[in-house]
Amino acid sequence: MNADNSRAGFARSGAEELLAAPVDWDLSPSRHLHHKDILMQQIDHDHSSAGETSLAPSRRRLPRLALMVPATSLALAGALVVTFSGSGHSSAPAAKSAVSSPARVTNASVTLGRIADAAMKTDATPVQENQFVYVRRLVRENKGTFGGPVVLGAAHKDERWLAQKPGLVTTTGWLRSSGKDAMMPGQLGPMTTASPVRPGVWYPTYAWLASLPTDPDALLKLLYTQTRVEKGDSKDEAVFVTVGDLLFNAIMPPATASALYKAAAKIPGITWIPDAADAAGRHGIGITRRDAGSATRSVLIFNKDTLAYTGSQSYFISHAANASGTTGDVLFGIDAVIERGVVDRHDEVPAKTAS
């Protein structure tokens, strides 16, 4: 497919301007795996004929974590080099949030309470400032073409080494993907920021997580204060996304993990899914939140027996009828956390993985 030829004669859309813009963007966390799909489908949506229905969402926030790759790699279809700015944002007005109103008891809140109790009984290896949190996942992403349906690609391996240094940093970790349908397979590159950041929601070191309040209400208030809201999202939705980011990116003290789950239970609109499968085919309990003003939604998945976090699903929110005449959200990304550990170098893996 030649995207340039297919769009000949059209003025460039806002999404296309993003593709052509310098690589210093203002981005938010954990959208790395999905930014290409959302952006590409938005371009196609911009040029669709009048009255045509598209599953693509409006332009979403893009990943805070960035993989810096050789310039020659940009010739690959859809390969983007992105960073984020740690400085000023424009934010949508904050909606009424869980901080100011009590959460009602639901299946989701009861389940998160059970997960919180289980988290309190687990062990966590403290991570030193000169070490890295290693996370290995299976990932499936949308590989569909312009104008076509969402098509999930093959599962590939995603490895991240998340830095723990205190103070201001511009390199927050390292990333390598491998396998069929991986973006730039086998290349190890730094995840960088356009301007220095300190440990916090956007750079969650173990030491920062250990410093957080373990009272759920106090922790939730902190999350609402530190979480930025992109245009079109509600504050509640943004905080739910932040919770998912922290679960994926961090190893945290048991007391912090327990408080985080109890805090999440207070976010309005969360719902319980009795069965959800991750990218490894493991079935578990799902927790999600569907915001009418958002273009996508996430499902956090937990093991039914141990209640440990195992992965997530990502959906386009669709209100239009599909080809079969039914409506429903469309799965465009899925992952599974296979292993976490602590290592001393960003090119190392835990001993059991190496063996």
VOVO-893890 format. One record per residue (C-alpha): z, x, y. Coordinates in steps of 0.02 Angstrom, whole numbers, padded with zeros to 5 digits, always signed. Example, Ala and Ser with C-alpha at 12.3 -4.5 7.8 and 13.67 -1.06 7.14 Angstrom:
+00390+00615-00225 +00357+00684-00053 
***
This chain:
+00000+00000+00000 -00047+00064+00171 +00079-00013+00290 -00013+00052+00443 -00177-00030+00393 -00094-00193+00342 -00021-00210+00516 -00173-00152+00616 -00198-00248+00776 -00018-00304+00794 +00104-00249+00927 +00249-00152+00854 +00402-00258+00814 +00582-00209+00849 +00602-00159+00667 +00449-00046+00676 +00518+00034+00833 +00668+00082+00729 +00557+00166+00600 +00470+00265+00735 +00627+00308+00832 +00719+00474+00827 +00838+00492+00681 +00998+00478+00783 +01049+00297+00752 +01208+00198+00771 +01253+00141+00595 +01393+00069+00490 +01458+00117+00317 +01400+00079+00141 +01232+00004+00186 +01143+00165+00132 +01079+00090-00029 +01004-00063+00055 +00939-00010+00225 +00761+00024+00169 +00743-00147+00087 +00811-00243+00235 +00710-00146+00362 +00547-00154+00267 +00561-00339+00232 +00605-00371+00414 +00443-00285+00467 +00347-00398+00350 +00439-00549+00416 +00394-00502+00595 +00209-00517+00552 +00214-00666+00434 +00108-00817+00480 +00183-00963+00576 +00288-01075+00466 +00298-00951+00324 +00470-00935+00243 +00539-00760+00214 +00691-00703+00115 +00716-00557+00231 +00869-00565+00342 +00874-00529+00526 +00898-00346+00566 +01063-00289+00492 +01175-00143+00530 +01117+00013+00441 +01215+00147+00348 +01345+00252+00434 +01336+00384+00299 +01174+00481+00316 +01078+00595+00201 +00991+00734+00297 +00831+00777+00203 +00684+00896+00232 +00554+00829+00352 +00421+00836+00216 +00517+00705+00119 +00479+00578+00253 +00306+00559+00179 +00386+00464+00036 +00366+00276+00055 +00516+00202+00142 +00612+00367+00149 +00719+00367+00306 +00829+00501+00381 +00971+00415+00470 +01133+00458+00556 +01256+00360+00660 +01341+00380+00826 +01529+00378+00831 +01530+00325+01013 +01513+00160+01104 +01454+00001+01018 +01410-00169+01082 +01500-00299+00980 +01483-00484+00956 +01629-00588+01016 +01767-00592+00887 +01786-00755+00795 +01955-00830+00758 +02023-00720+00620 +02152-00714+00482 +02265-00613+00597 +02303-00767+00700 +02310-00899+00563 +02391-00908+00390 +02279-00899+00238 +02283-01046+00119 +02311-01017-00066 +02147-01013-00164 +02084-00946-00329 +02022-00794-00233 +02189-00759-00149 +02284-00782-00312 +02164-00664-00401 +02180-00533-00264 +02369-00548-00279 +02356-00507-00465 +02239-00362-00425 +02364-00299-00295 +02505-00301-00423 +02398-00205-00548 +02349-00076-00415 +02532-00042-00378 +02557+00011-00559 +02415+00137-00563 +02421+00324-00529 +02319+00415-00396 +02295+00602-00381 +02333+00655-00201 +02179+00736-00123 +02203+00893-00018 +02109+00922+00144 +02003+01060+00068 +01949+00952-00080 +01822+00813-00108 +01830+00639-00185 +01690+00631-00314 +01612+00460-00350 +01474+00431-00478 +01385+00263-00487 +01238+00175-00568 +01130+00092-00435 +00984-00030-00438 +00889-00064-00276 +00749-00177-00219 +00579-00097-00250 +00474-00250-00205 +00321-00233-00095 +00280-00311+00073 +00263-00499+00060 +00314-00499-00122 +00472-00554-00211 +00627-00447-00229 +00607-00332-00379 +00754-00227-00436 +00708-00050-00484 +00776+00049-00630 +00958+00100-00631 +00982+00276-00564 +01130+00391-00537 +01211+00409-00366 +01339+00549-00340 +01445+00571-00183 +01567+00706-00130 +01675+00634+00009 +01756+00760+00125 +01942+00758+00170 +01953+00875+00319 +02068+00819+00460 +02017+00818+00643 +01843+00793+00710 +01699+00818+00587 +01512+00787+00585 +01487+00810+00396 +01582+00673+00303 +01518+00716+00129 +01370+00754+00018 +01251+00643-00081 +01133+00666-00229 +01032+00534-00322 +00937+00562-00484 +00834+00463-00607 +00687+00343-00598 +00675+00246-00434 +00801+00359-00347 +00761+00401-00167 +00718+00587-00160 +00786+00620-00336 +00885+00778-00369 +00906+00828-00187 +01082+00867-00129 +01107+00839+00056 +01246+00816+00183 +01302+00648+00250 +01316+00679+00436 +01361+00592+00597 +01273+00605+00764 +01439+00637+00851 +01607+00696+00782 +01724+00570+00702 +01906+00574+00652 +01983+00505+00491 +01986+00317+00499 +01892+00163+00439 +01727+00257+00458 +01792+00418+00377 +01931+00366+00256 +02020+00523+00197 +02164+00513+00074 +02285+00573+00207 +02229+00437+00327 +02243+00304+00192 +02418+00366+00148 +02469+00344+00331 +02420+00160+00338 +02551+00022+00344 +02589-00054+00174 +02637-00222+00248 +02482-00331+00217 +02491-00418+00386 +02507-00255+00481 +02365-00178+00380 +02253-00327+00409 +02287-00319+00595 +02238-00135+00595 +02076-00174+00502 +02032-00311+00626 +02066-00191+00769 +01964-00045+00700 +01817-00139+00623 +01665-00158+00735 +01563-00317+00733 +01374-00316+00736 +01278-00454+00824 +01259-00604+00710 +01414-00568+00606 +01588-00639+00621 +01743-00530+00632 +01802-00598+00465 +01639-00548+00380 +01644-00374+00457 +01822-00346+00393 +01774-00405+00218 +01632-00277+00218 +01755-00143+00274 +01869-00183+00127 +01721-00159+00009 +01677+00005+00092 +01853+00072+00067 +01856+00019-00116 +01693+00111-00148 +01720+00268-00046 +01902+00313-00071 +02041+00363-00187 +02198+00291-00109 +02386+00288-00143 +02439+00141-00253 +02544+00064-00113 +02395+00069+00006 +02278-00006-00124 +02400-00146-00161 +02421-00185+00024 +02232-00183+00049 +02205-00316-00085 +02345-00424-00014 +02269-00406+00159 +02097-00454+00092 +02173-00611+00018 +02213-00669+00196 +02032-00658+00258 +01966-00835+00284 +01820-00893+00179 +01840-00781+00027 +01794-00863-00139 +01819-00825-00323 +01679-00804-00451 +01737-00818-00633 +01600-00705-00700 +01498-00568-00616 +01412-00416-00692 +01392-00242-00617 +01244-00124-00639 +01316-00058-00803 +01316-00234-00875 +01506-00247-00871 +01564-00425-00838 +01712-00455-00726 +01789-00564-00592 +01698-00577-00426 +01765-00597-00250 +01640-00641-00114 +01623-00715+00059 +01471-00812+00119 +01458-00814+00308 +01334-00938+00381 +01290-00818+00521 +01255-00667+00411 +01094-00619+00325 +01175-00541+00172 +01333-00558+00069 +01425-00444-00053 +01517-00478-00215 +01661-00362-00262 +01682-00351-00451 +01844-00317-00547 +01878-00287-00732 +01946-00446-00810 +02079-00353-00910 +02132-00204-00804 +02083-00285-00636 +02012-00117-00579 +01866-00118-00457 +01703-00085-00553 +01559-00115-00432 +01470-00238-00319 +01318-00349-00296 +01220-00378-00135 +01122-00535-00094 +01002-00598+00038 +01067-00767+00098 +00928-00894+00084 +00927-01076+00137 +00744-01105+00098 +00674-01170-00065 +00599-01037-00179 +00445-01049-00290 +00540-01155-00418 +00591-01278-00283 +00774-01229-00286 +00880-01138-00159 +00994-00991-00188 +01040-00818-00130 +00930-00676-00193 +01004-00521-00275 +00932-00363-00196 +01057-00228-00247 +01187-00195-00380 +01297-00046-00424 +01433+00009-00544 +01566+00140-00516 +01564+00250-00672 +01685+00386-00623 +01798+00448-00485 +01886+00614-00472 +01944+00756-00362 +01849+00921-00353 +01860+01080-00250 +01676+01098-00203 +01539+00977-00155 +01426+01039-00296 +01557+01018-00433 +01595+00870-00547 +01758+00831-00636 +01785+00926-00798 +01755+00778-00914 +01591+00741-00827 +01534+00922-00843 +01572+00920-01028 
***
